[in-house]
Amino acid sequence: MAGQIPTQFIDDLLTRIDITDVIDARVPLKKAGRNLQACCPFHNEKTPSFTVSPEKQFYHCFGCGAHGTAIGFLMEYDQMSFPEAIHELAESVGMTVPSTQVLAPNPAKQNVYDLLDKASQYYVHQLQTHPQRSQFLNYLEQRGLSGSTIDHFDIGMAPDSWDSVLKSFGGTQEKIKQLNEAGLLSNNDKGRNYDRFRNRVMFPIRDRRGRVVGFGGRVLDDSTPKYLNSPETTVFHKGHELYGLYQARKANRKLERIVIVEGYMDVIALAEKGINNAVATLGTATTPDHLKQLLRSAPEVVFCFDGDRAGRDAAWRAAENALPLLGGNHQLKFMFLPDGEDPDSLVNQQGAEAFNSVVNQAKNYSDFFFESLEARVDMSSMDGRARMVENARPYLRHIPAGVYRDMLEQGLAERAQTSTSVLHKHLEKLTENKTKAQQKSPSTSAGFSPIRMAITILVQHPSLHSEVKEFDKLALLSKPGASILVELLETLHAQPHLNTAALLERSRDTEYASHLQKLAMQSLGLEAEALKHELIGLVGQLQQEAVADRQAYLTKKSFSELTEAEKQEIKGFK
């Protein structure tokens, strides 16, 4: 993963930075014994289960399982690539990443970002200077957009031409290839390249960091498709991006609420009227990735849908995707517009106050959830209420255990006119299952194999490697994990300054990376002094096992099968 960024530099960087500073700047931490804690930024929760260890330079959430180093945190929370996270951390402590060919997240990917940014500037310039610009400007004016709003969203135009972008940016075969990679060109059956966007109003789509990752284009006439998005590329994934999120975060120092609407023009029309907290999905249903981004950005998310059957169906799909994220200190709500209205038309005809009034009347998730289930059955009959409980069962299983789930079950019992005790006989209790699973899982050294225990001690307390003077025989072991243990000891003896975070980052691209991360989180229940003796004893025990295994292997062979080296080895055992 590090590419051409030297491993030694990453090691040094992780000894210079403090993960608590990195995380606290984004998620306020509070002291909790030897560690620090907060409500997890990666899922909804009311009681803090997100823990940061200054000693290990490692974070872990006991609720959702998120974990990693400062590098991993930036990659997950700020949506950075590995090299971007390295550069961000290096800059924070005044270090300079060694000049290599990989100064950008990825040379090819950076080329795509640069090209898309230039294309965005090109489309804006066309709207300002092209002979055909009047019809586009008239359209935008008819939609009620001011020049400042057009500038704010960098709205542009793609001329009615098959090759305007191709001629402007595709001077060589290499550049044409890059245009294809950026999703700016299309190809016909004969392999001919031509502009993907033609005669359209252009809306650049930015990621949460403000980089242009794609475009949406709208026709002015009745041509189809009415809206055309960039295809999936190395930097654009429509199931992940939200149009307007970057602008909403930029316009609001602290977002208290985000409204999810259907299209670009809805977001832009609302912004024109001073409502700067709307975002839109890109021609797809609201995905779990969308929801995770939104819940990190604001404590309240309101889904805005048409009031017709299609709008209700879309709302239910969003509700289903939200199930694993329910609970905690976030609120999800649903609002439905009057027949024939969309956010654009409503705010233009009735103003921002009227739109905000509809938003304020949005239904809570629980109300929408129950109303949707009730609409499928006859609630006046016992049979219908029983069916509603059965229909609810698979959805409740996906909701995290906690107060919110308990209250939903209580609400379900009340609507079904039964008791929670009766209801619980027929619902699988996730909390009970989790508790049983936790009881079966080792949370201390009990049940650990000697190799696993030794690895765990080294990962959590790397400095204890100096207590292990001899480990040459461990390479003879054929047991699982033996090679990892040897590699750790060799690495730490060669680089004695490495901490837990550095060890984990060194293993990032290995097949055992996830195993080391899990071991870094295990509670050992012993102080370092006690673990020192434990480690010495374990390695000594393993050394003896290795010798015994090797001796048994050699003695099983006939004397004629032994090599001269093996014969000398047997003499050494005696």
Sequence and secondary structure as in RCSB ss.txt:
>XXXX:A:sequence
MAGQIPTQFIDDLLTRIDITDVIDARVPLKKAGRNLQACCPFHNEKTPSFTVSPEKQFYHCFGCGAHGTAIGFLM
EYDQMSFPEAIHELAESVGMTVPSTQVLAPNPAKQNVYDLLDKASQYYVHQLQTHPQRSQFLNYLEQRGLSGSTI
DHFDIGMAPDSWDSVLKSFGGTQEKIKQLNEAGLLSNNDKGRNYDRFRNRVMFPIRDRRGRVVGFGGRVLDDSTP
KYLNSPETTVFHKGHELYGLYQARKANRKLERIVIVEGYMDVIALAEKGINNAVATLGTATTPDHLKQLLRSAPE
VVFCFDGDRAGRDAAWRAAENALPLLGGNHQLKFMFLPDGEDPDSLVNQQGAEAFNSVVNQAKNYSDFFFESLEA
RVDMSSMDGRARMVENARPYLRHIPAGVYRDMLEQGLAERAQTSTSVLHKHLEKLTENKTKAQQKSPSTSAGFSP
IRMAITILVQHPSLHSEVKEFDKLALLSKPGASILVELLETLHAQPHLNTAALLERSRDTEYASHLQKLAMQSLG
LEAEALKHELIGLVGQLQQEAVADRQAYLTKKSFSELTEAEKQEIKGFK
>XXXX:A:secstr
  TTS HHHHHHHHHHS HHHHHHTTS  EEETTEEEE  TTS  SS  EEEETTTTEEEETTT  EE HHHHHH
HHS   HHHHHHHHHHHTT      S  SS HHHHHHHHHHHHHHHHHHHHHHH TTHHHHHHHHHHTT  HHHH
HHTT EEE S SSHHHHHH SSHHHHHHHHHTT EEE TT  EEES  SEEEEEEE TTS EEEEEEEESSS SS
SEEE    SS  TTT  BTHHHHHHH SS SEEEEESSHHHHHHHHHTT   EEE SSS   HHHHHHHHHH SE
EEEEEESSHHHHHHHHHHHHHHGGG STT EEEEEEE TT  HHHHHHHH HHHHHHHHHT EEHHHHHHHHHHT
TS TTSHHHHHHHHHHHHHHHTTS SSHHHHHHHHHHHHHTTS HHHHHHHS  HHHHHHHHHHHS  SSTT  H
HHHHHHHHHH GGGGGG    GGGGG  STTHHHHHHHHHHHHH TT  HHHHHHHTTTSTTHHHHHHHHH    
S HHHHHHHHHHHHHHHHHHHHHHHHHHHHTS GGG  HHHHHHHHHH 
